[in-house]
Amino acid sequence: MLCEFFPPYERGGSELSSLDLAVSLKKKAHLIEVFTPNYGTKRDIIFRGIKIHRFPYYIKLRKYYSSVSPIHFSNPLWWIWTTLCLINIVIRQRPQILHVQGKYFIPQAVVTGKFFKIPVVVTLRDYIPLCPHAYCIRSDRDYKKCNLIELLSQDLPF
C-alpha cells in the first residue's frame, strides 16, 4: 500500500481508512506492507501488525496531525525521488500488487508497476485526480466532467 500519510500521521479519514483496510486484509491472511514518507519517526516499524516502510523525506512534522502543502507532492522532484524509493522497496520486497491509497503516488506506481510487471490498484479517496476543483463530478450532470465555462458559470457558484 502506497500512502502519502499513514498513522501515526493522521490528518483525516483517508489515513484511518487505509489503516482499517490494511488491518482487515491482514486478518484475512494477506501480507500487507505500507510504503510512506518518513516525516520524523522510526524508519521501519510494525504498527498494529502492519509493516511500515518509511522512506527518507526532507519534511519533518512536529505534530502527527500536521499537513504538507500539495506543492510538495505534485512536482518533478517528488515524482523522481519517490519512484527511486519505490523501485528500491519493490526490488527488496517483491510485492504482488501495488495498491495506491492516495492520488500523489499514482504516476510512480504505474511506472514501477509496468517496469516490474506488477498490477497496480488505485483507491481514489477524493475527486482531485478527476477534477482539480472537485466540483465537476455532480449527479445532476450524470457524473460527466465539466469544461471551463461550466466550471466558472455553474460549478463555482454551486
C-alpha positions in Angstrom: 0.0 0.0 0.0 1.4 3.4 -1.0 0.2 6.3 1.2 1.3 9.9 1.4 0.3 9.8 5.1 -0.2 6.8 7.4 -0.7 6.5 11.1 0.5 7.8 13.4 0.4 10.7 11.0 -3.4 11.1 10.9 -4.7 14.1 9.0 -8.2 12.7 8.3 -10.3 9.8 7.2 -8.0 8.6 4.4 -5.3 7.6 6.7 -7.6 5.8 9.1 -9.5 4.2 6.2 -6.2 2.9 4.8 -5.2 1.6 8.2 -8.5 -0.2 8.6 -8.2 -1.7 5.1 -4.6 -2.9 5.9 -5.7 -4.4 9.2 -8.7 -6.1 7.6 -6.7 -7.6 4.8 -4.1 -8.8 7.3 -6.8 -10.6 9.3 -7.7 -12.4 6.1 -4.1 -13.7 5.9 -2.8 -11.3 3.4 0.7 -10.0 3.8 0.4 -6.2 3.9 3.2 -3.6 3.9 2.9 0.1 3.7 5.2 2.5 1.8 5.1 6.1 3.0 7.3 9.1 3.6 9.2 9.5 6.9 8.1 12.7 8.5 10.2 12.2 11.6 9.6 8.9 13.2 11.3 5.5 13.1 12.0 4.3 9.6 10.7 0.7 9.5 8.2 -0.2 12.2 5.3 -2.6 12.8 2.1 -0.7 13.7 -1.0 -2.8 14.6 0.6 -5.8 12.9 1.3 -3.9 9.6 4.9 -3.4 8.5 5.5 0.2 7.5 8.4 1.2 5.3 9.1 4.9 5.7 11.4 6.3 3.1 13.6 9.3 3.7 11.9 12.7 3.2 13.1 16.2 3.8 9.9 17.5 5.5 9.6 16.7 9.2 6.4 17.2 11.1 6.3 18.2 14.7 2.7 17.0 15.2 1.1 13.9 13.9 -1.9 15.8 12.5 0.1 18.4 10.6 -0.3 18.8 6.9 2.0 19.2 4.0 1.3 21.5 1.1 0.2 19.7 -2.1 3.1 21.5 -3.9 5.5 19.1 -2.3 3.6 16.1 -3.8 3.0 17.5 -7.3 6.4 18.4 -8.5 9.1 16.5 -10.5 11.4 16.1 -7.5 8.7 14.2 -5.6 8.0 12.0 -8.6 11.7 11.2 -9.2 12.6 10.6 -5.5 9.5 8.5 -4.7 9.9 6.5 -7.9 13.5 5.6 -6.9 12.5 4.8 -3.4 9.6 2.7 -4.6 11.8 0.8 -7.1 14.2 0.1 -4.2 11.5 -1.3 -2.0 10.0 -3.4 -4.9 13.4 -5.0 -5.5 13.7 -5.8 -1.8 10.2 -6.9 -1.0 8.8 -8.3 -4.3 5.2 -7.3 -3.8 2.4 -9.0 -5.9 0.3 -5.8 -6.1 0.9 -2.1 -5.7 -2.2 -0.6 -4.0 -2.2 3.2 -4.2 -4.1 4.8 -1.4 -3.5 8.4 -2.4 -3.5 10.4 -5.6 0.1 11.6 -5.4 1.6 8.1 -5.8 -0.4 7.2 -9.0 2.4 8.1 -11.6 5.1 6.4 -9.6 3.1 3.2 -9.1 2.1 3.0 -12.7 5.7 3.4 -14.0 7.1 1.0 -11.4 4.3 -1.5 -11.9 4.8 -1.5 -15.7 8.6 -1.9 -15.3 8.3 -4.8 -12.9 5.0 -6.2 -14.3 3.1 -5.7 -11.1 -0.6 -4.9 -11.1 -1.5 -1.5 -9.8 -4.7 -0.8 -7.9 -5.8 2.7 -7.0 -8.3 3.7 -4.4 -9.4 7.2 -5.1 -10.3 9.0 -1.8 -11.3 12.3 -3.4 -12.2 13.7 -6.8 -8.9 15.7 -7.4 -7.5 13.2 -10.0 -10.7 13.6 -12.0 -11.2 17.3 -11.4 -8.7 19.6 -9.6 -11.5 21.7 -8.2 -13.6 18.6 -7.1 -16.8 20.4 -8.4 -17.0 18.8 -11.8 -18.4 15.4 -10.7 -22.0 16.0 -10.0 -25.0 13.7 -10.2 -27.2 16.4 -11.9 -24.7 16.3 -14.8 -24.7 12.4 -14.9 -21.2 12.5 -13.4 -19.6 13.9 -16.6 -16.7 16.2 -16.3 -17.3 19.9 -17.0 -15.5 22.4 -19.2 -14.0 25.8 -18.2 -17.2 27.7 -19.0 -19.3 25.3 -16.9 -16.8 25.4 -14.1 -16.9 29.2 -13.9 -20.6 29.7 -14.6 -22.1 26.7 -12.8 -19.8 24.7 -10.5 -18.0 27.5 -8.7 -21.3 29.3 -7.8 -22.8 26.0 -6.8 
